[in-house]
C-alpha cells in the first residue's frame, strides 16, 4: 500500500472513484503506476548521485596523493 508521496513525502489518500492517489501536501494526483515510476526514478537518481560523489572523492584522493609525492 502506498502511504507517502514520492514528490514531497506527504500523506497519500486514494480516491476510490478514480482509483488514483492524492497527496494532501503538494496536491499530486496520479495513478499507482506513476507513483512507482517516480519512486524508481528517484532511487536511480540517488544511486547515480552517490556514484558521482564516490568518483569525485577518488579523483580528489588520487590527485592529492600525486601532489604529496612531488614534494
Buried (B, 14 or more C-beta within 10 A) or exposed (E): EEEBBBBEEBEBEEEEEEEBBBBEEEEBEBEBEBBEEBEEEEEEEEEEEEEEEEEEEEEEEEEEEEEEEEE
